[in-house]
Amino acid sequence: MNRQISFYNFSLSKILSKDYSILDSARIRLLYYGLIISMATLAAVIGNIYFQGLSLLPITDAVLLGSALILFKAFTYRPHWRLISNIILVIGTVVNVFDVYIALQNVDAISIEIIIMIVLFSFYMLGQRAGLIYSALNVIPVVIFMVLQFSNSYGLNMKPEKPEQSTFIICALASFLLIIFIHSQFYTAFLESIRQLKQTSDEQAGLNQKYEIAIEKAEKSFEAKSEFLSTMSHEIRTPLNAVIGMSNLLIMGGPRPDQKENLEVLKFSAGNLLSIVNDVLDFNKIESGKLIFENVRFNLVDLMLNICGGQMITAQDKGLQFNLDVDPELGKKVLIGDPTRITQVIFNLVSNAIKFTPSGNIWVKASCLEDRHNNITINFSVRDTGIGIAKENLDVIFEPFTQESVSTTRQYGGTGLGLAIVKRLLELQGLKIQVKSKLNVGSEFSFNMEFPVSTEKVAEVVQSNGNAMAQPVEEVQSAGGSGAAENLGGLRVLVAEDNLVNVMLMKKLLSKWSITPTIAENGERAVELVQYGNFDIILMDLQMPVMNGFDATMEIRKMRDPKKSNIPIIALTASALFDIKEKVYESGMNDYVSKPFKPAELLDKIQHLTVTAL
């Protein structure tokens, strides 16, 4: 306690403070009033035995009275109750032993009462350990004395003092008062502690209830947020699907050069909008903590070629030199990891490099740092000759919805989520991204990642000058060509889709592959058509009236005819729920394509599933 107390203070109220616990307050009151009772008792005893002709007891009591006065004054000035309690117990122990062995040379009722008070006082004031010590210091000498006295082994060349009965009455009365007061103080403290504990328990129960309500509200809010994102993404992706899909169809139809240029602008703008939607959804998925990393086998060279193939087109259209350098040793290994998340990281880094590089070069490199046969450590780096980043802004760029400056956002656009997604994805895997940058010179982003290595062998990768190279850009644009779909002319396709724009888009796209689909406007109608017709594959939208795609799929899988119940089903949806893929596979669907989809991706999955089914 840091309060200043006057030397002339004798008041208990100035000693007590709200800082003390209930138990400590009881101890302070016991010490205060106990000293007062003891001083009154000692004064009365001294007056009583002064006229009895005793020599040792009056001196002993006078010393005790003086000690009590000094301790009382010290306590009311500096209330160090633990120290003063120890001093009182030491003095009491010494006096008790002195009286038994020298002054009285006997163990009477008063001696027993003093021992009881010392035991109670030591336990209540100082705790169990101190109580045991002081109890032993008082009880053991008395027991030894009683054994010596019983065996007639104790003798002292000094006559014991025998006070009158009135002295015993005074001492007994004071002992009873002190014992009663000790129990009264601590019983009151005990009840108050119980009351306070109950009050705290009730408050805690109230807080727990509020906490549970808050958690429930947060969970409902999170579910509402997820549903909102799913709904909004579906509503945004549906028209985007139509815009991008129709752009692809028109480009595939051989437009005039001026028309093709306009269509490319339209497709590019729709792609940018889709990229923004995807960034927001990806970041929300990561922040929700529901992101699960896969462990699948893949070849890194193939993966890097796929990631950078489309990026090369963008870089070349901007007049940039794109360089992809993958360690040739990596082409001989099958790695185990999550290629989807690696794609997200590399794609975002490369996209940023292209966006913020007006002219010059882009270098993407994957090199082997350490090969331990069963595990391999790879360094990924993306370097550019772009605008660079100021040193003081190197940490800011990884914050969500943040770019280096307002002027950067206005000039180059974007949501500021790309690097935030990269950082979060790497941190979830225990990795850290390194940045080196200089204004108007360029930037380099790099990180190291360790992969388990599979024992499988991989097919040879096309290489040039010892390094894996990206494939020509023309093959990306030929995805919807007729050559890839020559064998699909007789394919019986059922499309379950309620949106008329999407129906028109699917008809036009499938007609490019010489497919005439059957259309079901909802899930219930799709089940009926499968029951009474024959199809090779079903393209199933998930959100439809009457019956959704999940329920329709489960009904189809229940059909008795194995040809019908085993029809390949591809989910087509613009939904962005975190667990959509799990729901797709749990319902019995074979694969999943997110709208707006790439024609090449859909074609590849149709061919794969129909060939597998055959």
Buried (B, 14 or more C-beta within 10 A) or exposed (E): EEEEBEEEBEEBEBBBBEEBEBBBBBBBBBBBBBBEBBBBBBBBBBEBBEEBEBEBBBEBBBEBBEBBEEBBBBBBBEBEBBEBBBBBBEBBBEBBBEBBBBBBBBBBEBBEBBBBBBBBBBBBBBEEEBBEBBBEBBBEBBEEBBEEBEEEEBEEEEEEBBBEEEBBEBBEEBBEBBBEBBEEBBEBBBEBBEEEEEEEEEEEEEEEEEEEEEEEEEEEEEEEEBEEBBBBBBEBBBBBBBBBBBBBBBBBEEBEEEEBEEBBEBBEEBBEBBBBBBBBBBBBBBEEEEBEEEEEBBBBBBBBBEBBBBBBBBBEEBEBEBBBBBBBEBBEBBBBBBBEBBBBBBBBBBBBBBBBBEEEBBBBBBEBEEBEEEEBEBBBBBBBBBBBBEEEBBEBBBEBEBBBEEEBBEEBEBBBBBBBBBBBBBEEBEBEBEBBBEEEEBBBBBBBBBBEBBEEEBEEBEEEEEBBBBEEBEEBEEBBBEEBBEEBEEBBBBBBBBBEBBBBBBBBBBEBBBBEBBBBBBBBBBBBBBEEEEBBBBBBBBBBEEBBBBBBBBBBBEBEEEEBBBBBBBBBBBBBBBEBBEBBEEBBBBBBBBBBBBBBEBBBBBBBBBEEEE
